[in-house]
Amino acid sequence: MDDKEEKIKKSLKYSIFDGAFYWMMVGFGESFIAAFAVFLKATNIQLGLLSSLPKAFGSLSQLFSNWLIRIFKTRKRIVCISSFLQGFMYIPIALVFFFGELSIPILIIFVCLYWVFGVIGNPAWSSWMGDLVSDENRGDYFGNRNKIGNLVSFVSLLLAGYILQKFSTGTFMEYTGFSIIFSLAFISRIISFFYLTKQYEPEYEFAPNANFSFMQFVKQARFRNYGLFVFYLSLMNFGVYISAPFFTPYMLYDLKLNYTTFTMITAIALITKFAMMPVWGKLSDKYGTKKVLVLAGFLMPATPILWIFSTNIYYLMFAQVFAGFSWAGFDIASFNFIFDTTKREKRATCVAYYNVLTGFAIFVGAILGGLIVKYNSFFWSKYYIVFIISFVMRYAASFIFLPKLREVRIVEEISSRKLLMKALTTRPSSGLVSNIMNFRRNNNGNVKSPRFMFKLPMRKKKP
């Protein structure tokens, strides 16, 4: 093994740790920002803005990603600086409690900065990781990486919920609970930043033909596989975010769940995604990202409609299991489809423009959802109408665009029904079951330490 291959192997290992601590930050912090806003008495319009405006600003910031790469002359430096600044934002976010009536507007401003710093490096990171992970094992590697990340996020989410419940004995004590979990989120992101600094970055060459304007991309999008995919995800995200900002207030306002139950229901989806990520990743490698995307693209849209049939806690847990199962396939296929359909030298620009369009769709969807919730008088719960509209819009996106996408790799043929059966019945050799079985136990049966057994895929040497 030459020196470059050794550096890549170590970098893929460090990326696992980076991802784990990133998702720990999400579990402790990002997952509870909406709950923090509810605690600060945010209105539904403000919750819609909190969910959409930061993502919109974050997406627009990526128009400058290529310019930053040229200024810094390295993708790694951009990713590291932006990740550190993102983590730092948890400090002012926690302090908005002391601004009284201005707390929600100021919270939105700092969450906007949090998202800008968090995503402005995404195109550079995607390009960087595309150079490190081989095409043949991309689904397997990112399936394992996301699996571990979702496990860590699940554990940190439970711990954060436990902390909030313990401190929910009064207004200031409840704020203390939020301060603790946001501090843990900050520390987690700093550790993630440390592992990013240890990764190797292959030399990046600026191709003369890699630059094209945003308007050129939009005009040509309908003629290109990747362009149609971007339109699909933009419309899908529009539908998703009509309802996405309102599951938290629905659970806390309408169902009046305590933090423990709220956390458990939220965590169910994460633990299901944790178990299914490696399964979907392997199926994507073998049968193609388009096949997985099509199957998941017709399963996932049903998730919001399930919330209107019952308020029983166990039923909602079942709905979250279905959501975690279908979102795991949709996320891994969407992520890999970007790599499959973009060239190395154009990937950073393509990812940036993709995020701009989806960010705009998210913003419009969330604002529309907020207005619908505010003026809805048709249902006994004002949130049901956005769940129904989201359901319709998600399926509309899949019916319109999925038949137009094409697979770009040579893969095995399989029907959607058989693929679904494989997803449901395949034993995840690197998933939940084996990780539990691989826990080393002492004589009393107590867990001593987990072993995550996975192989880091190496790039194959060219003959």
C-alpha positions in Angstrom: 0.0 0.0 0.0 1.5 3.3 -1.1 1.6 6.5 1.1 -1.4 8.0 -0.6 -3.6 4.9 -0.1 -2.6 4.9 3.5 -3.6 8.5 3.9 -6.9 7.8 2.3 -7.6 4.9 4.6 -6.8 6.9 7.7 -8.9 9.8 6.4 -12.0 7.6 5.9 -11.6 6.4 9.5 -11.3 10.0 10.7 -14.4 10.9 8.6 -16.4 8.2 10.6 -15.4 10.0 13.8 -16.1 13.4 12.3 -19.6 12.2 11.3 -20.2 10.6 14.7 -19.5 13.8 16.6 -21.4 15.9 14.0 -24.5 13.8 14.6 -23.9 14.1 18.3 -24.1 17.8 17.9 -27.4 17.4 16.0 -28.8 15.1 18.7 -27.9 17.5 21.6 -28.6 20.7 19.8 -30.2 21.0 16.4 -33.0 18.5 17.2 -34.1 20.7 20.1 -33.9 24.2 18.6 -37.6 24.0 17.6 -38.5 22.8 21.2 -36.4 25.7 22.5 -38.5 28.1 20.4 -41.7 26.5 21.7 -40.3 27.1 25.2 -39.7 30.7 24.3 -43.4 31.0 23.2 -42.8 31.2 19.4 -45.9 31.5 17.2 -46.5 29.1 14.3 -45.4 31.7 11.8 -42.2 32.2 13.8 -41.7 28.4 13.9 -42.1 28.3 10.1 -39.5 31.1 9.7 -37.2 29.3 12.2 -37.4 26.1 10.1 -37.1 27.7 6.7 -35.2 31.0 6.8 -31.9 29.6 8.1 -32.0 26.9 5.4 -32.7 29.5 2.7 -29.8 31.7 3.8 -27.6 28.6 4.1 -28.5 27.6 0.6 -27.9 31.0 -0.9 -24.5 31.1 0.8 -23.4 28.2 -1.3 -23.4 30.4 -4.4 -20.1 31.6 -3.0 -18.6 28.1 -2.4 -16.5 28.0 -5.6 -15.3 31.5 -5.0 -14.2 30.5 -1.5 -12.4 27.4 -2.9 -10.5 29.6 -5.3 -9.6 32.1 -2.5 -8.5 29.5 0.0 -7.1 27.2 -2.7 -8.2 24.2 -0.5 -11.5 22.5 0.3 -10.3 21.3 3.6 -9.7 24.8 5.1 -13.2 26.0 4.1 -14.8 22.9 5.7 -12.8 23.2 8.9 -13.4 26.9 9.4 -17.1 26.7 8.7 -17.6 23.7 11.0 -15.8 25.5 13.9 -18.0 28.6 13.4 -21.1 26.5 13.2 -20.4 24.9 16.6 -19.6 28.3 18.1 -23.1 29.6 17.3 -24.6 27.4 20.1 -23.2 30.0 22.6 -25.3 33.0 21.4 -28.3 30.7 20.6 -28.4 29.7 24.3 -28.1 33.3 25.4 -31.2 34.6 23.5 -33.3 33.7 26.6 -32.2 36.9 28.2 -33.6 39.2 25.3 -37.2 39.0 26.4 -39.7 39.8 23.6 -36.8 40.0 21.1 -35.7 36.5 21.9 -37.4 34.7 19.0 -36.2 37.2 16.2 -32.7 37.1 17.6 -32.8 33.3 17.8 -33.8 33.2 14.2 -30.8 35.4 13.3 -28.3 33.2 15.1 -29.8 30.0 13.7 -29.5 31.5 10.3 -25.8 32.0 11.0 -25.6 28.5 12.3 -26.9 27.1 9.0 -24.8 29.4 6.8 -21.6 28.2 8.6 -22.9 24.7 8.6 -23.7 24.3 4.9 -21.4 26.8 3.1 -18.7 24.2 3.2 -21.0 21.4 1.9 -20.0 21.6 -1.8 -16.3 21.6 -0.8 -16.9 18.6 1.5 -18.9 16.7 -1.1 -16.1 17.2 -3.6 -13.5 16.3 -1.1 -15.2 13.1 0.0 -15.9 12.2 -3.6 -12.1 12.0 -4.1 -11.6 9.8 -1.1 -14.4 7.2 -1.5 -14.3 4.8 -4.4 -17.3 4.6 -6.8 -17.8 0.8 -6.2 -18.2 1.1 -2.4 -19.8 4.5 -2.0 -23.1 3.2 -0.8 -21.5 0.8 1.6 -19.2 3.4 3.1 -21.7 6.1 3.5 -24.3 3.6 4.7 -21.9 2.6 7.5 -20.9 6.2 8.3 -24.6 7.3 8.5 -25.4 4.2 10.5 -22.9 5.1 13.2 -23.9 8.8 13.0 -27.6 7.9 13.5 -26.8 5.7 16.5 -24.8 8.5 18.2 -27.5 11.0 17.4 -30.1 8.6 18.9 -28.1 8.2 22.1 -27.4 11.9 22.4 -31.1 12.7 21.6 -32.2 10.4 24.5 -29.7 11.9 26.9 -30.8 15.5 25.9 -34.4 14.6 26.4 -33.6 13.1 29.8 -31.7 16.3 30.8 -34.6 18.5 29.7 -37.1 16.4 31.6 -35.0 16.5 34.8 -34.8 20.3 34.6 -38.5 20.9 33.6 -39.4 22.1 37.1 -39.6 25.8 36.4 -38.9 28.3 33.8 -35.3 29.1 34.7 -34.5 25.4 35.5 -36.0 24.5 32.1 -33.7 27.1 30.5 -30.8 25.6 32.4 -31.6 22.2 30.8 -31.5 23.8 27.3 -28.2 25.5 28.2 -26.6 22.2 29.1 -27.6 20.4 26.0 -26.5 23.3 23.7 -23.1 23.3 25.5 -22.8 19.6 24.8 -23.7 20.3 21.1 -20.9 22.9 21.0 -18.3 20.5 22.5 -19.4 17.8 20.0 -18.9 20.0 17.0 -15.5 21.1 18.2 -14.4 17.4 18.4 -15.8 16.9 14.9 -13.7 19.9 13.8 -10.6 18.2 15.3 -11.1 15.1 13.2 -11.7 17.1 10.1 -8.3 18.7 10.5 -6.7 15.2 10.6 -8.1 14.2 7.2 -6.0 14.1 4.0 -7.1 16.2 1.1 -6.0 15.0 -2.4 -4.8 17.8 -4.6 -7.6 19.7 -6.2 -7.3 21.0 -9.8 -9.5 23.8 -11.1 -10.8 22.8 -14.5 -11.4 25.7 -16.9 -14.7 24.3 -18.0 -16.0 23.6 -14.5 -17.4 27.1 -14.1 -20.9 27.8 -15.2 -23.4 30.3 -13.9 -26.5 29.5 -11.9 -28.8 30.6 -14.7 -26.9 28.4 -17.2 -27.5 25.5 -14.8 -31.2 26.2 -14.5 -31.7 26.6 -18.2 -30.0 23.3 -19.0 -31.4 21.4 -16.0 -34.5 19.9 -17.7 -32.3 18.3 -20.4 -29.9 16.6 -17.9 -30.3 13.7 -15.6 -28.8 15.6 -12.6 -30.9 18.7 -13.4 -34.1 16.7 -13.3 -33.0 15.1 -10.1 -32.5 18.6 -8.6 -36.0 19.7 -9.7 -37.3 16.5 -8.1 -35.7 17.1 -4.8 -36.7 20.8 -4.9 -40.3 20.0 -5.3 -40.1 17.1 -2.8 -38.5 19.5 -0.2 -41.2 22.0 -0.9 -43.8 19.3 0.0 -41.8 18.0 3.0 -41.4 21.5 4.6 -45.1 22.4 4.3 -45.4 20.1 7.3 -41.9 19.5 8.7 -41.7 22.5 11.0 -45.0 21.6 12.7 -44.5 18.1 14.1 -42.7 19.5 17.2 -45.5 22.0 18.1 -48.1 19.4 17.3 -46.6 17.1 19.8 -45.9 19.7 22.5 -48.9 22.0 22.0 -51.8 19.6 20.8 -50.7 16.3 22.3 -49.1 18.0 25.3 -46.3 15.4 25.5 -43.6 15.8 28.1 -39.9 16.0 27.0 -39.3 12.3 27.7 -42.2 11.1 25.4 -41.4 13.7 22.8 -37.8 12.5 22.7 -38.7 8.9 22.5 -41.0 9.4 19.6 -38.4 11.5 17.8 -35.7 8.9 18.5 -37.6 6.0 17.1 -37.1 7.3 13.6 -33.4 7.8 14.2 -32.8 4.3 15.6 -34.7 2.8 12.6 -32.6 4.9 10.2 -29.5 3.6 12.1 -30.5 0.0 11.5 -31.5 0.5 7.8 -28.7 2.8 6.5 -26.2 0.0 5.8 -28.9 -2.2 4.3 -30.1 0.5 1.9 -26.4 1.4 1.1 -25.6 -2.2 0.0 -28.8 -2.4 -2.0 -27.9 0.9 -3.7 -24.4 -0.4 -4.6 -25.9 -3.7 -6.1 -29.1 -2.6 -7.7 -28.5 1.1 -8.4 -29.3 4.4 -6.7 -32.3 5.0 -9.0 -34.0 1.8 -8.0 -33.7 2.6 -4.3 -34.7 6.2 -4.9 -37.8 5.1 -6.7 -38.9 2.7 -4.0 -38.1 5.1 -1.2 -39.6 7.9 -3.2 -43.0 6.2 -3.1 -42.8 5.0 0.5 -41.5 8.2 2.3 -44.3 10.6 1.1 -46.8 8.6 3.1 -45.2 9.5 6.4 -47.1 12.8 7.2 -50.6 11.3 6.5 -50.0 8.6 9.2 -50.1 11.3 11.9 -53.8 12.1 11.4 -55.3 8.7 12.1 -54.4 8.3 15.8 -52.9 10.1 18.8 -52.0 6.9 20.5 -48.3 6.9 21.5 -47.6 3.4 20.3 -49.3 4.1 17.0 -47.1 7.2 16.6 -44.0 5.1 17.3 -45.1 2.8 14.5 -45.4 5.8 12.2 -41.9 6.8 13.2 -40.5 3.3 12.4 -42.0 3.6 8.9 -40.6 7.1 8.6 -37.1 6.0 9.6 -37.2 3.0 7.3 -38.3 5.0 4.2 -36.2 8.1 4.9 -33.0 5.9 5.3 -33.5 4.7 1.8 -34.4 8.1 0.4 -31.5 9.8 2.0 -28.8 7.3 1.1 -30.0 7.1 -2.5 -30.3 10.9 -2.9 -26.9 11.4 -1.6 -25.3 8.8 -3.8 -27.2 9.9 -6.9 -25.4 13.2 -6.7 -22.0 11.5 -6.9 -23.3 9.2 -9.7 -24.5 12.0 -11.9 -21.8 14.7 -11.4 -18.3 14.9 -12.7 -15.5 15.4 -10.2 -14.4 18.8 -11.5 -18.0 20.1 -11.5 -19.3 18.5 -8.3 -18.8 21.4 -6.0 -20.6 23.8 -8.3 -23.4 21.3 -9.0 -23.9 20.6 -5.2 -24.0 24.4 -4.5 -26.7 25.1 -7.1 -28.7 22.0 -6.0 -28.7 23.4 -2.4 -29.7 26.9 -3.6 -32.8 25.5 -5.4 -33.8 23.1 -2.6 -33.2 25.9 0.0 -35.6 28.2 -1.8 -38.2 25.4 -2.0 -37.8 24.7 1.7 -38.3 28.4 2.5 -41.5 28.7 0.4 -42.9 25.4 1.7 -42.4 26.3 5.4 -43.8 29.8 5.0 -46.9 28.4 3.1 -47.3 25.8 5.9 -47.1 28.5 8.6 -49.8 30.5 6.8 -52.0 27.5 6.4 -51.7 26.5 10.1 -52.4 30.1 11.1 -55.6 30.5 9.1 -56.8 26.8 9.2 -60.3 26.3 10.7 -61.3 23.0 8.9 -59.9 20.4 11.4 -60.0 19.9 15.1 -56.2 20.1 15.0 -54.9 23.0 12.9 -51.8 20.9 11.9 -53.7 18.1 10.1 -54.3 20.2 7.0 -50.5 20.7 6.4 -49.9 17.0 7.0 -52.4 16.2 4.2 -51.1 18.8 1.8 -47.6 17.7 2.4 -48.6 14.1 1.6 -50.1 15.2 -1.7 -47.2 17.3 -2.7 -44.6 14.7 -1.9 -46.4 12.1 -4.1 -46.8 14.7 -6.9 -43.1 15.2 -7.0 -42.4 11.5 -7.2 -45.0 10.8 -9.9 -43.8 13.7 -12.0 -40.0 13.3 -11.9 -39.0 9.8 -10.9 -40.0 8.2 -14.2 -37.7 10.7 -16.0 -34.5 9.8 -14.0 -32.1 7.2 -15.3 -29.5 5.0 -13.7 -26.0 5.8 -14.8 -24.2 2.6 -13.6 -24.4 -1.0 -14.8 -26.3 -2.8 -12.0 -28.4 -5.9 -11.5 -32.1 -5.7 -12.4 -34.7 -6.2 -9.7 -38.4 -5.3 -9.3 -39.5 -2.8 -6.7 -41.4 -5.5 -4.8 -38.4 -7.8 -4.6 -36.2 -4.8 -3.5 -38.6 -4.0 -0.8 -38.6 -7.6 0.4 -34.8 -7.5 0.5 -34.8 -4.3 2.5 -37.3 -5.8 5.0 -35.7 -9.2 5.3 -31.9 -8.7 4.7 -30.0 -9.2 7.9 -27.9 -6.0 8.3 -24.4 -7.5 8.8 -23.1 -4.1 9.7 -26.3 -2.8 11.2 -28.3 -2.8 14.4 -28.5 -6.6 15.1 -24.8 -7.3 14.6 -23.7 -4.3 16.6 -25.8 -5.4 19.5 -24.4 -9.0 19.1 -20.9 -7.5 19.0 -21.2 -5.8 22.3 -18.6 -7.3 24.6 -20.2 -8.2 27.9 -18.8 -9.0 31.3 -19.8 -12.0 33.4 -22.9 -10.1 34.7 -24.1 -9.4 31.2 -23.4 -5.7 31.4 -22.1 -3.9 28.3 -18.4 -3.1 28.5 -17.8 -1.5 25.1 -19.3 -1.6 21.6 -17.4 -2.8 18.6 -18.5 -1.2 15.3 -17.3 -3.8 12.8 -17.0 -2.3 9.3 -14.4 -2.3 6.6 -13.2 0.9 5.1 -13.4 0.7 1.3 -10.2 1.5 -0.5 -9.9 3.0 -3.9 -8.9 0.4 -6.4 -5.6 1.0 -8.1 -5.8 1.6 -11.8 -4.1 -1.1 -13.9 
